[in-house]
Protein backbone atom coordinates (compact mmCIF):
# COMPACT_ATOMS: atom_id res chain seq x y z
CA UNK A 1 0.00 0.00 0.00
CA UNK A 2 1.43 3.42 -0.94
CA UNK A 3 2.45 5.67 1.92
CA UNK A 4 3.45 9.20 1.00
CA UNK A 5 5.53 9.03 -2.16
CA UNK A 6 6.92 5.58 -1.24
CA UNK A 7 5.85 2.12 -2.38
CA UNK A 8 3.73 3.23 -5.35
CA UNK A 9 3.54 0.62 -8.08
CA UNK A 10 2.39 1.06 -11.65
CA UNK A 11 -1.11 -0.26 -10.95
CA UNK A 12 -1.50 2.10 -7.96
CA UNK A 13 -0.60 5.09 -10.14
CA UNK A 14 -2.86 3.87 -12.95
CA UNK A 15 -5.85 3.59 -10.56
CA UNK A 16 -5.11 6.98 -8.99
CA UNK A 17 -4.88 8.73 -12.38
CA UNK A 18 -8.06 7.07 -13.65
CA UNK A 19 -9.82 8.32 -10.50
CA UNK A 20 -8.98 11.85 -11.72
CA UNK A 21 -10.12 10.94 -15.26
CA UNK A 22 -6.71 10.68 -16.91
CA UNK A 23 -6.80 8.40 -19.94
CA UNK A 24 -4.10 6.36 -21.64
CA UNK A 25 -2.76 8.25 -24.64
CA UNK A 26 -0.05 5.92 -25.90
CA UNK A 27 2.68 3.49 -24.89
CA UNK A 28 6.33 3.82 -25.87
CA UNK A 29 8.36 0.84 -24.73
CA UNK A 30 7.89 0.49 -20.98
CA UNK A 31 6.50 4.00 -20.50
CA UNK A 32 2.77 4.72 -20.45
CA UNK A 33 1.59 8.23 -21.29
CA UNK A 34 -1.67 9.52 -19.78
CA UNK A 35 -3.52 12.70 -20.75
CA UNK A 36 -5.91 14.54 -18.46
CA UNK A 37 -6.65 17.74 -16.63
CA UNK A 38 -6.96 18.82 -13.04
CA UNK A 39 -8.45 22.18 -12.07
CA UNK A 40 -8.09 23.47 -15.62
CA UNK A 41 -4.49 22.36 -16.04
CA UNK A 42 -4.08 19.94 -18.93
CA UNK A 43 -1.13 17.62 -18.58
CA UNK A 44 0.60 14.58 -19.97
CA UNK A 45 1.99 12.15 -17.44
CA UNK A 46 4.69 9.58 -18.19
CA UNK A 47 4.51 6.50 -15.94
CA UNK A 48 7.23 3.82 -16.14
CA UNK A 49 6.16 0.18 -16.04
CA UNK A 50 8.68 -2.25 -14.58
CA UNK A 51 6.52 -5.12 -13.36
CA UNK A 52 5.60 -5.05 -9.70
CA UNK A 53 8.63 -3.05 -8.59
CA UNK A 54 7.95 0.14 -6.63
CA UNK A 55 8.45 3.43 -8.46
CA UNK A 56 11.27 5.56 -7.04
CA UNK A 57 10.00 8.42 -4.80
CA UNK A 58 11.72 11.08 -6.96
CA UNK A 59 9.96 9.66 -10.01
CA UNK A 60 6.68 9.78 -8.10
CA UNK A 61 7.22 13.47 -7.33
CA UNK A 62 7.80 14.04 -11.05
CA UNK A 63 4.59 12.15 -11.90
CA UNK A 64 2.65 14.26 -9.38
CA UNK A 65 4.12 17.47 -10.81
CA UNK A 66 3.30 16.42 -14.40
CA UNK A 67 -0.31 15.61 -13.48
CA UNK A 68 -0.99 18.93 -11.77
CA UNK A 69 -2.60 17.07 -8.85
CA UNK A 70 -1.18 18.45 -5.57
CA UNK A 71 1.21 16.17 -3.68
CA UNK A 72 -0.99 16.18 -0.59
CA UNK A 73 -3.69 14.31 -2.56
CA UNK A 74 -1.11 11.72 -3.62
CA UNK A 75 -0.08 11.20 0.00
CA UNK A 76 -3.64 10.71 1.31
C-alpha positions in Angstrom: 0.0 0.0 0.0 1.4 3.4 -0.9 2.5 5.7 1.9 3.4 9.2 1.0 5.5 9.0 -2.2 6.9 5.6 -1.2 5.9 2.1 -2.4 3.7 3.2 -5.3 3.5 0.6 -8.1 2.4 1.1 -11.7 -1.1 -0.3 -10.9 -1.5 2.1 -8.0 -0.6 5.1 -10.1 -2.9 3.9 -12.9 -5.8 3.6 -10.6 -5.1 7.0 -9.0 -4.9 8.7 -12.4 -8.1 7.1 -13.6 -9.8 8.3 -10.5 -9.0 11.9 -11.7 -10.1 10.9 -15.3 -6.7 10.7 -16.9 -6.8 8.4 -19.9 -4.1 6.4 -21.6 -2.8 8.2 -24.6 0.0 5.9 -25.9 2.7 3.5 -24.9 6.3 3.8 -25.9 8.4 0.8 -24.7 7.9 0.5 -21.0 6.5 4.0 -20.5 2.8 4.7 -20.5 1.6 8.2 -21.3 -1.7 9.5 -19.8 -3.5 12.7 -20.7 -5.9 14.5 -18.5 -6.6 17.7 -16.6 -7.0 18.8 -13.0 -8.4 22.2 -12.1 -8.1 23.5 -15.6 -4.5 22.4 -16.0 -4.1 19.9 -18.9 -1.1 17.6 -18.6 0.6 14.6 -20.0 2.0 12.1 -17.4 4.7 9.6 -18.2 4.5 6.5 -15.9 7.2 3.8 -16.1 6.2 0.2 -16.0 8.7 -2.2 -14.6 6.5 -5.1 -13.4 5.6 -5.1 -9.7 8.6 -3.0 -8.6 7.9 0.1 -6.6 8.5 3.4 -8.5 11.3 5.6 -7.0 10.0 8.4 -4.8 11.7 11.1 -7.0 10.0 9.7 -10.0 6.7 9.8 -8.1 7.2 13.5 -7.3 7.8 14.0 -11.0 4.6 12.2 -11.9 2.7 14.3 -9.4 4.1 17.5 -10.8 3.3 16.4 -14.4 -0.3 15.6 -13.5 -1.0 18.9 -11.8 -2.6 17.1 -8.8 -1.2 18.4 -5.6 1.2 16.2 -3.7 -1.0 16.2 -0.6 -3.7 14.3 -2.6 -1.1 11.7 -3.6 -0.1 11.2 0.0 -3.6 10.7 1.3 
